[in-house]
Amino acid sequence: MHYATGGDLLVAVLRELGVDTVFGIVSVHNLPLVEAVDRELRFVPVRHEATAVNAADAYGRARGSLGCALTSTGTGAGNAAGSLVEALSAGTSVLHVTGQVEAEFLGSGRGFIHETKDQLGMLRAVSAYAATVPSADAAGRILREAARAALATPGGPASVEWPVDLQYAAQTDTAPNAAGTADPAPAQAEAPTGPQLSPGPQGATASPGNTGPAHPTPAASELAAAQALLATAQRPLIWAGGGATRARSELAALLEATGAGLLTSNSGRGSVPEDHPQVIGNFATTPAARSLLADADLLLTIGTHFRSNETADYGLALPDAHLQIDVDADALGRVYPARHALHGDAGEVLAALLPHARRADAHWTRRVSAVREDVRATLHDNIGPQAAICDAIRAALPRAAVVARDVTIPSSSWGNRLLEMYDPRDNIFPRGGGIGQGLGMGIGAALARPQEPTVVMAGDGGLAVHLGELLTLAQEKPRLTLIVFNDGGYGVLRNMQDRYSERRSGVDLATPDFELLARACGLAYARITDEEHAEPVISRAVASGGPTLVEVDLARLGPMKNPFTPPVKIPGQ
């Protein structure tokens, strides 16, 4: 196939991938790409390159597919680096296409505008895959190879730098043939969603080109020993991480066959709908869940990396009888010892274990359900007046709807636990813990699924990191309700300093008048100052069909019963 410019080729490849919306910032070093995307697809002009990647990341997560971001070279690509770190941490599928100076002068250090030393090296450090387009004949192959790498298991962002003269050049492309194969490449292509319990939301998954090598399989002796252990377990627990989201039907079948309790990491939420009576959820560090873990005679963990904030900074004790499934060999036994390490695809390994499952002791299953109710009731009580907001969000949303959460006290304390999730594609948050990414993620998710409402939870401090994206919100007009929890600064760190220090440093911030700010941006505005406001304000905002900024005045709403502090160890405390 022949294309007039690289932009036309990029559009063709994105259509193969099922991508209809691209996020980015226009520049002299990506102009042919932006112009073609804007003409043929939807180009969303965000206000910062970090947001371009965050939005593309969430677009892919919300659809169970791939997102695409366009940035400029040099500073523009550097601005995107932090969000690429987030996508790398989460293993999410992002195609990041950035510009470069003319091919003839790559690496010359002549001082072109936007030029930087070893941009490719920088991209390699923050991407699962990074490459330079070397010629107009190779661009299609490079783009598809990048997409395969991003969609592989465990995945991550793929970055392509494209010299500007080669973007303008006519392109010769070897398109995939009827069998769906292109130029062979080492990266594995796999749609990331796996079997589903029910039809997913609007979207597409695509795997261009060669499907690559088969999944790894566990050692036969390890698998046989795990099967035998499962067959004798009377008090089993399962812990689902992000890897379990690719094996939802197999996980649900094993849960049903065993009567086990299901704990999750934040990333594993929605693998089984959280209104299921055996789903305890993201409550592993609570006293009731710790007691279950202490009494369990088997723990099966699936695709979780045991992050510090989900294991009480690695202070959580796990049963000795631990079966660990992970497609990443390095993850096996890295944090907690595994009696039997099962290196393989979660769906395939669970399917091999299922015939050996036995039903748990009936008392154990009843205890699991009781713990599920206990941890939720306890947290609901502990968060005081914020419980009304949690209840109002869930009541206002349909069962299929994205809740994107920035790093803020309400998200960390109850949004990541108590606010029920029924599908992992609805559960969008910065897995690496970086503040300020929530609104960009929410915009990407809302445009990925325009028929459904999206809610974003953010703090005033996190929102200030990318305040300019309020203008993107106003310009694009998605069905998005932005709930800003305003406590005048960085509440998490303020609580830590109040608990462990004699003074505060860097946590009390100037906060805008959000009503005036919303008006200046052309956004609808509402305010919550009392529990009784939560249901009517949030329900009206969600039903409005457009963007609304809802400010929660935390000083007037009133405090939680117990101030939230993160599970971080302070030496000497």
Buried (B, 14 or more C-beta within 10 A) or exposed (E): EEBEBBBBBBBBBBEBBBBBBBBBBBBEBBBBBBBBBBEBBEBBBBBBBBBBBBBBBBBBBBBBBBBBBBBBBBBBBBBBBBBBBBBBBBBBBBBBBBBBBBBEBBEEEEEBEBBBEEBBEBBBEBBBBBBBBBBBBBBBBBBBBBBBBBBBBBBBBBBBBBBBBBBBBEBBBEEBEEEBEBBEBEBBBBBBBBBEBEEBBEBBBBBBBBEBEEBBBBEEEBBBBBBEBBEEBBBBBBBBBBBBBBBBBBBBBBBBBBBBBBBBBBBBBBBBBBEBEBBBBBBBBBEBBBEBBEEBBBBBBBBBBBBBBBBBBEEBEBBEBBBBBBBBEEBBBBBBEBBBBBBBBBBBBBBBBBEBBEBBBEEBBEBBBEBBEBBBEBBBEBBBBBBBBBBBBBEBBEEBBBBBBBBBBBBBBBBBBBBBBBBBBBBBBBBBBBBBBBBBBBBBBBBBBEEBBBBBBBBBBBBBBBBEBBBBBBBBBBBBBBBBBBBBBBBBBBBBBBEEEEEBEEBEEEBBEBEEBBEEBEBBBBBBBEBEBBBEBBBBBBEBEBBBBBBBBBEEBEEBEEBBBBBEEEEEE
